[in-house]
Amino acid sequence: MKQTAFYQHRRVLVIGLAKSGFAAAKLLHELGAIVTVNDQKSFEENSKAKQLEQEGIRVICGGHPPELLDEPFDFVVKNPGIPYTNPIVKKALEKGLPVVTEVELAYHISEAPFIGITGSNGKTTTTTLIYEMLQAGGKEPLLAGNIGLVACEVAKKAKADQWLVTELSSFQLAGIREFRPHISVLLNIFDAHLDYHGTKEAYAQAKANIFKNQTKEDYAVVNADDELVMQLAENIQAQKILFSTTKVLEHGAYIKDRMVYWNDEKVIAVSDIVLPGKHNLENILAAISAAKLAGVDNEAIHQVLTTFTGVKHRLQYVDTIDGRRFFNDSKATNILATQKALAAFENDAVILLAGGLDRGNEFDALLPYLRNVKAIILFGQTAPKIARIAKQAGIETIEYVDNVEKAVPVAYRLSQPGDVILLSPACASWDQYKTFEQRGDIFINAVHKLK
């Protein structure tokens, strides 16, 4: 680890005891900080709180009382999911206390440089692709961040000759102060998480924070086909590296004559790539850019792209049963993700399973993508809204069910051999499920029960 004397004897409040809060509290305690952890759950239902207390860390459970900040803390580490409108966070900011997420701690202690990946869609696929490419190229990368591995835990074991390949959410990026990836990747931006950030402008600015501390010695991989991304990257200090699926570029990653290029080098034929979906070409070009900047050769990149079939819950092929192909795209928690999933099957008859948490969005943008949808099965809070659009699209078969598990046998009953049965909800899962992963796993289990 880097020199960590800064944290010794610092009084730190950690707000939120999920995975990242637990890891941050343990790390800070290890580094000699005086740590107080505060969590919404009661002490009795919080096994992590008991574990931290046994290790000598002060834990306060049962709510987030703002008066806790009457104590003299030096800074606050908050769970990324706790909004800045939470009274205890607002009070910390009013007092002028630094409020960060554990990604900031990871940056401070890591010997390894960071590759940071963000965007509204495609983060996990791109992060995984970069990791796989670096691994194939002998770079010994470490995977971290919003992909499920707490960054500060991974950073503790990082060595200077490795890379920390880190998926970053807008929640994490909103709280950075000094975090500086050597290679940043911004894939795309559209309306998302407005319930957390308040406005699209605030959301976009959180994403753009990935460039905030970069210098001319660093690189920023940006999507030349996304107007807002290009605007946000206009005045950055880092060296801009573009990728595009629609333009031939002088420098960067692009497609010409069904061949993927890096600068003027041919990397791979599009027909040799096994990952389905046009949208995944953007993710692939971004990953190639980051991998090439990290010193990976074309042979290693080619090896990954001819074998990588995707990430679980992201347009994941599940099974073929009686000629029906089932795909799990539970990670499609917004409209754009479902647009891209439907575009991947534009030559197939699709039965779509959709619906979930109502964040106030309308679904009119789905209309042009529903041309090849023969039936739609809806669940969750947004079912009536999506049904309205389905009727406009002329879809005659619209079914309502209680949940994903009940949707699967209905979809099978309505299908014929050759059809694609696609779970791509276009909504977050939290009205019925704890996570999109849980929703996807339930879908997979329901598919397997059809056998």
C-alpha positions as CSV (number, residue, x, y, z in Angstrom):
1,M,0.0,0.0,0.0
2,K,1.0,3.6,-0.5
3,Q,2.0,5.7,2.5
4,T,-1.1,5.9,4.7
5,A,0.0,8.1,7.6
6,F,-2.6,10.6,6.6
7,Y,-5.4,8.5,8.2
8,Q,-3.7,7.9,11.6
9,H,-5.7,9.4,14.4
10,R,-8.3,11.0,12.0
11,R,-11.8,10.9,13.3
12,V,-14.0,9.4,10.5
13,L,-17.7,8.8,10.3
14,V,-18.7,6.0,7.9
15,I,-22.4,6.3,6.9
16,G,-24.1,3.1,5.7
17,L,-22.9,-0.4,6.5
18,A,-23.4,-2.2,3.2
19,K,-20.4,-3.9,1.5
20,S,-18.5,-0.7,0.8
21,G,-19.1,0.8,4.3
22,F,-18.0,-2.4,6.0
23,A,-14.8,-2.5,4.0
24,A,-14.1,1.2,4.4
25,A,-14.6,1.0,8.2
26,K,-12.2,-2.0,8.5
27,L,-9.6,-0.4,6.3
28,L,-9.7,2.9,8.2
29,H,-9.4,1.1,11.5
30,E,-6.4,-0.8,10.2
31,L,-4.8,2.5,9.1
32,G,-5.2,3.9,12.6
33,A,-8.2,6.1,12.2
34,I,-10.8,6.6,14.9
35,V,-13.8,5.2,13.2
36,T,-17.5,5.6,14.0
37,V,-20.0,3.7,11.8
38,N,-23.6,4.7,11.5
39,D,-26.3,2.5,9.9
40,Q,-30.0,2.6,9.3
41,K,-30.7,-1.0,10.5
42,S,-31.1,-1.9,14.1
43,F,-28.1,-3.4,15.8
44,E,-30.0,-6.7,16.4
45,E,-30.5,-7.3,12.6
46,N,-27.0,-6.2,11.6
47,S,-24.4,-8.9,11.8
48,K,-21.8,-6.6,10.3
49,A,-22.3,-4.1,13.0
50,K,-21.7,-6.8,15.6
51,Q,-18.5,-7.9,13.8
52,L,-17.1,-4.3,13.7
53,E,-17.9,-3.7,17.3
54,Q,-16.0,-6.9,18.3
55,E,-13.0,-5.4,16.4
56,G,-13.1,-2.3,18.5
57,I,-15.0,0.0,16.1
58,R,-17.8,2.2,17.4
59,V,-21.1,1.5,15.8
60,I,-24.4,3.5,16.0
61,C,-27.4,1.8,14.5
62,G,-31.1,2.4,14.1
63,G,-31.1,5.6,11.9
64,H,-29.0,8.4,10.7
65,P,-29.3,11.2,13.4
66,P,-27.9,14.5,12.1
67,E,-26.8,15.4,15.7
68,L,-24.1,12.8,15.4
69,L,-22.2,15.4,13.4
70,D,-22.0,17.6,16.5
71,E,-19.0,15.5,17.3
72,P,-15.6,16.6,15.8
73,F,-15.2,14.4,12.7
74,D,-12.5,15.1,10.1
75,F,-14.3,13.6,7.2
76,V,-17.2,11.4,6.2
77,V,-17.2,8.2,4.0
78,K,-20.8,7.5,2.8
79,N,-22.3,4.5,1.1
80,P,-22.7,5.5,-2.6
81,G,-26.5,4.7,-2.4
82,I,-27.2,7.2,0.3
83,P,-28.3,10.4,-1.4
84,Y,-26.8,13.8,-0.7
85,T,-30.3,15.0,0.3
86,N,-30.1,12.7,3.4
87,P,-30.2,15.0,6.5
88,I,-27.0,13.7,8.0
89,V,-25.1,14.1,4.7
90,K,-26.5,17.6,4.2
91,K,-25.3,18.5,7.7
92,A,-21.8,17.2,7.0
93,L,-21.6,19.3,3.8
94,E,-23.0,22.4,5.6
95,K,-20.2,21.9,8.2
96,G,-17.7,21.9,5.4
97,L,-16.6,18.3,6.0
98,P,-15.2,16.3,3.0
99,V,-17.8,13.6,2.1
100,V,-16.3,10.8,-0.1
101,T,-17.1,7.2,-1.1
102,E,-14.7,4.3,-0.6
103,V,-13.4,4.6,-4.1
104,E,-11.5,7.7,-2.8
105,L,-9.9,5.6,-0.1
106,A,-9.0,3.0,-2.8
107,Y,-7.2,5.6,-4.8
108,H,-5.2,6.8,-1.8
109,I,-3.8,3.4,-0.9
110,S,-3.4,1.7,-4.3
111,E,0.1,1.2,-5.7
112,A,-1.5,0.2,-9.0
113,P,-2.8,2.7,-11.6
114,F,-6.6,2.8,-12.2
115,I,-8.6,2.2,-15.4
116,G,-12.0,3.7,-14.5
117,I,-15.1,2.9,-16.6
118,T,-18.4,4.6,-16.4
119,G,-21.5,5.3,-18.5
120,S,-25.3,4.8,-18.3
121,N,-25.1,1.4,-20.1
122,G,-22.4,-1.1,-20.8
123,K,-20.2,-0.5,-17.8
124,T,-20.0,-4.1,-16.5
125,T,-19.5,-5.6,-20.0
126,T,-16.8,-3.1,-20.9
127,T,-15.1,-3.5,-17.5
128,T,-15.1,-7.3,-17.8
129,L,-13.8,-7.1,-21.4
130,I,-10.9,-4.8,-20.4
131,Y,-10.0,-7.1,-17.5
132,E,-10.1,-10.2,-19.8
133,M,-8.0,-8.5,-22.4
134,L,-5.4,-7.3,-19.9
135,Q,-5.3,-10.8,-18.4
136,A,-4.8,-12.4,-21.8
137,G,-2.0,-9.9,-22.4
138,G,-0.2,-11.0,-19.2
139,K,-0.8,-7.7,-17.3
140,E,-2.2,-9.3,-14.1
141,P,-5.1,-6.9,-13.7
142,L,-7.4,-6.6,-10.7
143,L,-11.2,-6.2,-11.0
144,A,-13.0,-3.8,-8.7
145,G,-15.7,-1.2,-8.1
146,N,-19.4,-1.3,-8.9
147,I,-19.0,-4.7,-10.5
148,G,-19.3,-6.2,-7.0
149,L,-15.8,-6.1,-5.6
150,V,-15.2,-3.3,-3.1
151,A,-12.4,-1.1,-4.5
152,C,-10.6,-0.4,-1.3
153,E,-10.4,-4.1,-0.4
154,V,-8.9,-4.9,-3.8
155,A,-6.6,-1.8,-3.7
156,K,-4.9,-3.1,-0.5
157,K,-3.3,-5.9,-2.4
158,A,-2.5,-4.1,-5.7
159,K,1.1,-3.9,-6.8
160,A,2.6,-1.1,-8.9
161,D,3.0,-3.3,-12.0
162,Q,-0.7,-4.2,-12.0
163,W,-3.9,-2.4,-13.2
164,L,-7.0,-1.8,-11.1
165,V,-9.8,-2.1,-13.6
166,T,-12.7,-0.4,-11.8
167,E,-16.3,0.0,-12.8
168,L,-17.7,3.3,-11.4
169,S,-21.3,4.4,-10.9
170,S,-22.5,8.0,-10.9
171,F,-23.1,7.5,-7.1
172,Q,-19.4,6.8,-6.6
173,L,-18.2,9.5,-8.9
174,A,-20.4,12.2,-7.3
175,G,-18.2,12.0,-4.2
176,I,-14.7,12.0,-5.6
177,R,-12.1,14.7,-4.6
178,E,-8.7,13.4,-5.7
179,F,-9.5,10.1,-7.4
180,R,-7.5,10.1,-10.7
181,P,-7.6,7.1,-13.1
182,H,-4.7,6.9,-15.5
183,I,-7.2,5.7,-18.2
184,S,-10.8,6.8,-18.0
185,V,-13.6,5.5,-20.1
186,L,-17.0,7.3,-20.6
187,L,-19.3,5.1,-22.7
188,N,-22.6,7.1,-23.0
189,I,-25.0,9.3,-21.0
190,F,-28.7,9.6,-21.0
191,D,-31.5,10.1,-18.4
192,A,-30.8,7.8,-15.4
193,H,-30.9,7.9,-11.6
194,L,-32.8,11.2,-11.7
195,D,-34.4,10.2,-8.4
196,Y,-30.9,10.3,-6.9
197,H,-29.3,13.2,-8.8
198,G,-32.4,15.4,-9.3
199,T,-31.5,16.5,-12.8
200,K,-29.9,15.1,-15.9
201,E,-27.3,17.9,-15.7
202,A,-26.3,16.8,-12.2
203,Y,-26.2,13.2,-13.3
204,A,-24.0,14.0,-16.3
205,Q,-21.7,16.1,-14.2
206,A,-21.2,13.2,-11.7
207,K,-20.2,11.0,-14.7
208,A,-17.9,13.7,-16.0
209,N,-16.1,13.7,-12.6
210,I,-14.1,10.7,-13.9
211,F,-12.0,13.3,-15.9
212,K,-11.8,15.8,-13.0
213,N,-8.3,15.1,-11.7
214,Q,-6.7,13.7,-14.9
215,T,-3.7,15.5,-16.3
216,K,-2.1,15.6,-19.8
217,E,-0.2,12.4,-18.8
218,D,-3.5,10.5,-18.6
219,Y,-6.0,9.2,-21.2
220,A,-9.7,9.6,-21.6
221,V,-11.5,7.1,-23.8
222,V,-14.7,8.8,-25.1
223,N,-17.6,7.9,-27.3
224,A,-17.4,10.0,-30.5
225,D,-21.0,9.0,-31.3
226,D,-22.5,10.5,-28.1
227,E,-23.0,14.2,-28.3
228,L,-23.3,14.8,-24.6
229,V,-20.1,12.7,-23.8
230,M,-18.2,14.8,-26.4
231,Q,-19.4,18.0,-24.8
232,L,-18.4,16.9,-21.3
233,A,-15.0,15.9,-22.6
234,E,-14.4,19.1,-24.6
235,N,-12.1,20.9,-22.2
236,I,-10.5,18.0,-20.2
237,Q,-6.8,17.9,-19.5
238,A,-6.3,14.2,-20.4
239,Q,-5.4,13.0,-23.9
240,K,-8.7,12.2,-25.7
241,I,-8.9,8.8,-27.4
242,L,-12.1,8.4,-29.5
243,F,-14.1,5.4,-30.5
244,S,-17.0,5.2,-33.0
245,T,-19.2,2.6,-34.6
246,T,-20.3,5.2,-37.3
247,K,-17.2,7.2,-38.2
248,V,-13.8,6.3,-39.6
249,L,-11.3,7.9,-37.2
250,E,-7.7,9.0,-37.8
251,H,-6.8,7.8,-34.3
252,G,-8.7,5.5,-32.0
253,A,-11.0,2.5,-32.4
254,Y,-13.5,2.3,-35.2
255,I,-15.2,0.0,-37.8
256,K,-14.5,0.1,-41.5
257,D,-15.7,-2.5,-44.0
258,R,-16.9,-4.8,-41.2
259,M,-13.4,-4.8,-39.7
260,V,-12.4,-3.3,-36.3
261,Y,-9.4,-1.0,-36.4
262,W,-7.2,0.6,-33.8
263,N,-5.6,3.6,-35.5
264,D,-4.6,2.0,-38.8
265,E,-4.2,-1.5,-37.5
266,K,-6.7,-4.2,-38.3
267,V,-7.7,-5.9,-35.0
268,I,-10.6,-8.3,-35.7
269,A,-13.3,-8.9,-38.2
270,V,-16.8,-8.0,-36.8
271,S,-18.0,-11.5,-38.0
272,D,-15.4,-13.1,-35.6
273,I,-16.8,-11.4,-32.5
274,V,-19.1,-13.8,-30.6
275,L,-20.7,-11.2,-28.2
276,P,-24.2,-10.5,-29.6
277,G,-25.8,-7.1,-30.2
278,K,-24.9,-3.9,-32.1
279,H,-24.7,-2.0,-28.8
280,N,-21.9,-4.3,-27.7
281,L,-19.7,-3.1,-30.6
282,E,-19.4,0.2,-28.7
283,N,-18.4,-1.6,-25.5
284,I,-15.9,-3.6,-27.5
285,L,-14.3,-0.5,-29.2
286,A,-14.0,1.2,-25.8
287,A,-12.4,-1.9,-24.3
288,I,-10.0,-2.3,-27.2
289,S,-9.0,1.4,-26.7
290,A,-8.3,1.0,-23.0
291,A,-6.5,-2.3,-23.5
292,K,-4.2,-0.9,-26.3
293,L,-3.4,2.1,-24.0
294,A,-2.4,-0.4,-21.3
295,G,0.0,-2.2,-23.7
296,V,-2.1,-5.2,-24.7
297,D,-1.3,-6.7,-28.2
298,N,-3.8,-7.6,-30.9
299,E,-3.4,-11.3,-30.4
300,A,-4.6,-11.2,-26.8
301,I,-7.6,-8.9,-27.8
302,H,-8.5,-11.2,-30.6
303,Q,-8.4,-14.2,-28.3
304,V,-10.9,-12.6,-25.9
305,L,-13.3,-11.3,-28.5
306,T,-13.6,-14.8,-30.2
307,T,-14.5,-16.5,-26.9
308,F,-16.2,-13.9,-24.7
309,T,-20.0,-14.5,-24.7
310,G,-21.1,-11.9,-22.2
311,V,-21.8,-11.1,-18.6
312,K,-24.5,-12.6,-16.5
313,H,-27.8,-10.6,-16.6
314,R,-26.6,-8.6,-19.6
315,L,-28.2,-10.0,-22.7
316,Q,-27.2,-13.4,-21.3
317,Y,-28.1,-16.5,-23.3
318,V,-29.9,-18.8,-20.8
319,D,-31.2,-21.9,-22.8
320,T,-33.0,-23.1,-25.8
321,I,-36.2,-25.1,-25.0
322,D,-38.3,-26.6,-27.8
323,G,-36.8,-24.2,-30.3
324,R,-37.4,-21.1,-28.1
325,R,-34.3,-19.1,-27.1
326,F,-34.3,-17.5,-23.7
327,F,-32.2,-14.4,-22.9
328,N,-31.7,-12.8,-19.5
329,D,-31.2,-9.0,-19.7
330,S,-32.2,-8.1,-16.2
331,K,-29.5,-5.5,-16.0
332,A,-31.6,-3.5,-18.5
333,T,-32.8,-1.1,-15.7
334,N,-33.6,1.8,-18.2
335,I,-35.2,2.4,-21.5
336,L,-32.0,2.7,-23.6
337,A,-30.7,-0.7,-22.4
338,T,-34.0,-2.3,-23.6
339,Q,-33.8,-0.5,-26.9
340,K,-30.4,-2.0,-27.4
341,A,-31.5,-5.5,-26.4
342,L,-34.5,-5.3,-28.8
343,A,-32.2,-4.0,-31.6
344,A,-30.0,-7.1,-31.1
345,F,-33.0,-9.3,-32.2
346,E,-34.4,-7.1,-35.0
347,N,-34.6,-10.2,-37.2
348,D,-36.4,-12.4,-34.7
349,A,-39.9,-12.7,-33.3
350,V,-39.6,-11.6,-29.7
351,I,-41.8,-12.1,-26.6
352,L,-40.7,-9.3,-24.2
353,L,-40.9,-9.5,-20.4
354,A,-40.8,-6.0,-19.0
355,G,-41.7,-3.7,-16.1
356,G,-40.5,-2.7,-12.6
357,L,-40.0,0.3,-10.4
358,D,-41.7,3.5,-11.5
359,R,-39.1,6.3,-11.5
360,G,-41.4,8.7,-13.3
361,N,-40.2,7.9,-16.8
362,E,-42.5,7.5,-19.8
363,F,-41.8,4.7,-22.3
364,D,-42.6,6.4,-25.7
365,A,-38.9,5.9,-26.7
366,L,-39.5,2.2,-26.9
367,L,-42.2,2.5,-29.6
368,P,-39.9,2.2,-32.7
369,Y,-38.2,-0.9,-31.2
370,L,-41.3,-2.9,-30.7
371,R,-41.9,-3.7,-34.4
372,N,-40.8,-7.3,-34.0
373,V,-42.4,-7.9,-30.6
374,K,-45.3,-10.3,-31.0
375,A,-46.3,-10.4,-27.4
376,I,-45.4,-8.5,-24.2
377,I,-45.8,-9.7,-20.6
378,L,-45.8,-7.0,-18.0
379,F,-45.2,-6.9,-14.2
380,G,-44.3,-4.3,-11.6
381,Q,-45.3,-0.7,-11.1
382,T,-44.7,0.4,-14.7
383,A,-46.9,-2.3,-16.3
384,P,-49.7,0.2,-17.2
385,K,-47.3,2.7,-18.7
386,I,-45.6,0.1,-20.9
387,A,-48.9,-1.4,-21.9
388,R,-50.0,2.0,-23.3
389,I,-46.9,2.0,-25.6
390,A,-47.4,-1.6,-26.6
391,K,-51.0,-0.8,-27.7
392,Q,-49.7,2.1,-29.8
393,A,-47.2,-0.3,-31.4
394,G,-50.1,-2.6,-32.4
395,I,-49.1,-5.5,-30.2
396,E,-52.2,-7.5,-29.8
397,T,-51.1,-9.9,-27.0
398,I,-50.5,-8.0,-23.8
399,E,-50.5,-10.0,-20.6
400,Y,-50.2,-8.9,-16.9
401,V,-48.6,-11.1,-14.3
402,D,-47.5,-10.7,-10.7
403,N,-43.8,-11.2,-11.2
404,V,-41.0,-12.5,-13.3
405,E,-41.4,-16.1,-12.2
406,K,-45.0,-16.1,-13.4
407,A,-44.1,-14.4,-16.6
408,V,-41.9,-17.2,-17.9
409,P,-44.5,-20.0,-18.3
410,V,-46.9,-17.5,-19.9
411,A,-44.2,-16.5,-22.4
412,Y,-43.6,-20.1,-23.2
413,R,-47.3,-20.7,-23.8
414,L,-47.5,-17.8,-26.2
415,S,-44.4,-18.7,-28.1
416,Q,-43.5,-20.8,-31.1
417,P,-40.3,-22.6,-32.1
418,G,-37.8,-20.0,-33.4
419,D,-39.1,-17.2,-31.0
420,V,-36.8,-15.3,-28.7
421,I,-38.1,-14.9,-25.1
422,L,-36.4,-11.8,-23.7
423,L,-36.4,-10.5,-20.1
424,S,-35.4,-6.9,-20.6
425,P,-37.4,-4.9,-18.0
426,A,-36.5,-1.3,-18.9
427,C,-36.9,-0.6,-15.2
428,A,-35.1,-1.0,-11.9
429,S,-36.0,-4.0,-9.8
430,W,-36.6,-2.5,-6.4
431,D,-40.4,-2.5,-6.4
432,Q,-40.3,-6.3,-6.2
433,Y,-36.7,-7.5,-5.9
434,K,-33.6,-6.4,-3.9
435,T,-31.4,-6.3,-7.0
436,F,-31.5,-6.8,-10.7
437,E,-29.3,-9.9,-10.1
438,Q,-32.0,-11.5,-7.9
439,R,-34.6,-10.7,-10.6
440,G,-32.4,-12.3,-13.3
441,D,-31.7,-15.4,-11.2
442,I,-35.4,-15.9,-10.7
443,F,-35.9,-15.7,-14.4
444,I,-33.1,-18.3,-15.1
445,N,-34.6,-20.7,-12.5
446,A,-38.1,-20.3,-14.0
447,V,-36.7,-21.1,-17.5
448,H,-35.0,-24.2,-16.2
449,K,-38.3,-25.3,-14.6
450,L,-39.8,-25.5,-18.0
451,K,-37.7,-28.6,-18.9
